[in-house]
């Protein structure tokens, strides 16, 4: 199963369960910036308890690994849970949408796109920049700064600078923002 197949399977299951979602992480960053390889798919979801149960049942063992209790706990704690395709090793990280103001606005700004032949909702370019800067701040990887710099280079002039500036300040990610802008050859 290739990325097109697994992405189609997951989006189909989300749509069938009626769960609002948006693709984020490396796939969204690749869509808005420079493609890079990844063996996992990150998706922000906003399910009800019933929708979550329906979604988990869409991925039966032994072909998939997913734990309903872990998914329910993730929903309560606004964290994440995984679905693993046991035949291919593809991992889908399902991230519960947080209730903080930024996360609600980010989710409301998701855009419809076609990626890997699949029509789906993707994090906006501005919001993937902000999310990756947050990830860089908590120390996940310098790769996040590189991804942001690639998006800034490719999307120069088309990003909503006012929106970015507001959330860079409110999220406390000015240092990461300045590093990414320098790497992109922009004045911080």
N, C-alpha and C positions, 0 to 999 in steps of 0.2 A: 504494500500500500504506500503510495507516494503522498506528498503534502496535499496535493489536490484532492485525493480520495479521503484522507483523514479529516481535512478541513470541511469537505462536503458532508461527511458523516456527522461531525460535531455540530455544524451549523444546522443541518437538517433536524437533529435531535433537539437543539435549542428552540428552533422554530416550532416543531411539533409540540413541545411542552409549553410553548407560549412565553418563553423567558426572554426578556430584553437583554441584550448583550452587546459587547464591542470587542473586537480583536485589538490586542495591545502587544507590548513586548517587541521581540525581534521581527515578527512578521509585519506589524504595523510600522515599525521603524524602517524596514526594508521597503515597504510600500511608499513611504514619504521621503526616503533617503536613498542610501546605498544598500543593495541586497547583501545579506550575509547568511551563512549557513546556520541552521539551528535544528535540533532534534526535538524541540518542544514547542508547543503552541500555548500562548497566554491569552485568556479571554476573561474579561470582566463581565460578571453576570449579576442580575438583580431578580432572583426568583422568590416566589412565595414558597411556603413549606410544601404545598401540594405539587407545584411545578418542579421543585427540586427532586421530590420522590419520583415523579414521572421521568425526569431526565436521567436519574441514576438507573432506572429500570431499562433505559434504552441501550445500556452498555452491559450486556449479560456476560457472566463468567462462562466458560474459561477464556473467551476471546478478549475480555477486558477486565482490568482490575479497577474497582471503585468501591469505596466503603460508604454506605448510606449514613452511618452514624458520624463518621468524620465529616461528611458533607453537611449534615445538620449542625454539627458543632461549628464548622466554618461559617455557616449562615448566621448563627447566633453571635459569633465573635468578630464578624466582618473580616475573616481571614481567607484562606484558600484551601482547596482540596484538589486531588488529581484523578484523572482517568488515564489509565495506561493501556495502550493497545498491545496485548501480550504477543501478538504475532509479529509485530514490526518494531516494538520498542518505543514507538512514538508516545510522548507524554503530553497530556493536555492539562495545563494548570488553569483551574477555574477559580477566579478571584472574585469574592463577593464584594459588590460595590459598597464602599464605605459611606457612612451617613454625613461626613464632614461637608461643609459648603463647597469646597473645591471639587471633591469627588462627584457630588451631585451635578455641578455645572459641567464638569468634564464629560460625564455620561450623557447629559442633555445635548452636548455639542458633537457627539459622534456623527460620522458621515457614512453614507452608503457608498460602497465602492465595489469593484470587481477585482478580486485577487485570486490567483491560481484558478481562474475560470469559475469562481464562486462569487455570487452577489451576496454581500454581507455588510455589517456595520463595523467600521474601523475607527479607532481613536483619531481625532483630528491631528493635523501636523503640529499645531501649537501645543496640544495636550500631550502628545508623545514626547515632545521636547521637555515639557515640565516634569512628566513622570520619570523620564530617564535622568533628569537632573536630581530628582529626589532619590532615585536609586543610587546615583553616584555619591550623594551626600551620606547615605547610610553605609557606604563602603562596599557595595556589591562588585564594582569593577570600573576601571578606567575606560573600558570599552563603551560605557554609557556616554561619557564625555565625547568620545570619538563619533558615536552614532549621532549625537546632537550636532556636532560640528558638521557632519555630512549633510544633515537636514538643513542647517542654516545656510550652507554653501548653495545647495540645490534650490532652495526655496527663498533665497534672498529677494526681498521686496514684496513677497506675496504673503508673508506671515503677519498676523495681527500683533504688532509690536506693543500696542497699548495693553492688550490682554496679557501678553507675555510679561511685560514689566510689572503689572499689578500682581500677578500670581508669583513671580520670582520673589518679590518683596514679602508677600503674605506667607509664602511657604518657606522662607528663609534659605533660599538656594542661590543667593547672589554670587557667592564664590564660585560655585559650579558653573553658573551662567557665564561669568567672566572668563573662566578657563575654556569653555566651549567656544565662546566668541573669538578668543585669541587663536585657538586652534583652527578656526574657520577663516582666519585672516580678517576678522572684523574688529573694529575698535571697541573695547569693553567700556 
